[in-house]
Amino acid sequence: MDASSTADPATTLHQIRRAATTLGKADSQTRNQAIQRLAEALREHQNELLEANTLDLEMSRELAVPSIVLNWLKLTPERLSRVGAILDQLVHLPDPLVSRPTVLPAAQGYARATPLGIVGFVYEAFPELPLLLAAMCWKTGNGLLLQGDMASRNSNQFVVELLQQILSQTKLPEACVQVSSSDLNQGMQNLAAVDLVIPYGRPRFIQQIHQQAKVPTLCPTIGNCYLYWSESCNSEQARCLILDSHIGCPEAINAIEKVLIPPSLKTSRLTLLWGALKEQGFELRGDAEMVAEFPDLTLATKEEWHQPYLQKTVAFRRVADLDHAVQWINLHSHGQADCLATESYAESRQFALSIQSATTYINASPRFSRQCGGPQGTVAFGTCSRRSLYPGVISLQTLLATKQIIQGDGGVGTSP
């Protein structure tokens, strides 16, 4: 199957929706078998996928694609191994489409998790992510419409062919995964009839998709996480939190890129931290006040405080106290994961109650892992800001709706 479908968009969407209905009725064992077979096929055909990816990298370098996109595009055996491990984990997770009993006045019933229908995935680079999202859609009974970019064309085509091959070998309908046009404008028209759109890539790319989409859009965020470093906490803990948060494969989704400090924090502790960060290749920035005091820092512009760097860069800023730090973070952070480093219980309680982030970390690294980043350690695709349709991690539950089935005895309800 070519990575760019030539079928009529209406026909394609009709096929996916019919297939998704069948998929949602498939038993858990059948859905899990498809995911397990995908994990096995990924390992069997890893070298072929890497070869296709090499062609994309060569073409992208000729086109002067930005280095951050090249990094996201470049597959490695380690990245593919992690995807395989996540697929294995998905197989052994409980069936998310299981009913649970509920009790209502004068009636009994149950709540049933149901698939959303069709998920549209629009992405730049990250050629391995369609494998993960396809498996999550199979697990939850959703159809999937894919739209990649030209930079990863060869990788995308191989991935789609692999997905279609697995579907043809199982009892799941082959049409439940389809490919949209590689042209963004045409692709967005195709996505107008899906039930949820998930864009993934650089902030500008995600914003473009969000503005053009005519259906609910789930916008994952990367970077621009804040840390308030309290005077009561030592520089070693701050160093560990920052460095660990920047570990990603390949994107550090919850990277601490901004650090707020109180006026009482000693200069010696700052310079100790900065030295450790520079040894690890970090670029250090600061606001005008910090740069005036420490000329070695690069001046951070006004816009940078609410934008991600997406690289090993950290900006520092002094604030009057914790209350001012919380106000600044709530205004400028993406709001998916913000942190506090402190030895004070009062500060930790104030921060937890006042911060508006989807996830709050106190003396803990916000480092994100797809393999255990979801609820109760389950699989997570990404994470969204507090302003998102679904704040927090994108898990299997995010791809489900809840339907209430109420059973009564034929009686008529009465007003209170």
Protein Blocks (a to p, Z undefined) as FASTA:
>chain_A
ZZbdfbdfklmmmmmmmmmmmmmmpcfklmmmmmmmmmmmmmmmmmmmmmmmmmmmmmmm
mnopafklmmmmmccfklmmmmmmmmmmmmmpccfkbccddddehiacddddddfbiacd
ddeejlllmmmmmmmmmmnopacdddddfklmmmmmmmmmmmmmmmmmmmbdfklpccdd
fbfklmmmmmmmmmbdcdeddfklmmmmmmmpcbdcddddeejiacdddfkbcfklmmmm
mmmmmgccfbcfklcfbdcddfklcfklmmmmmmmmmmnopacdddfklmmmmmmbccdd
fklmmccfkiacddddddfblmlmmmmmmmmmgolaccdddfbfklmmmmmmmpccfbdc
ehiafbdcfklmcghhiacfbdcdfkbmbgcjddfklmpccddddddehiacddZZ
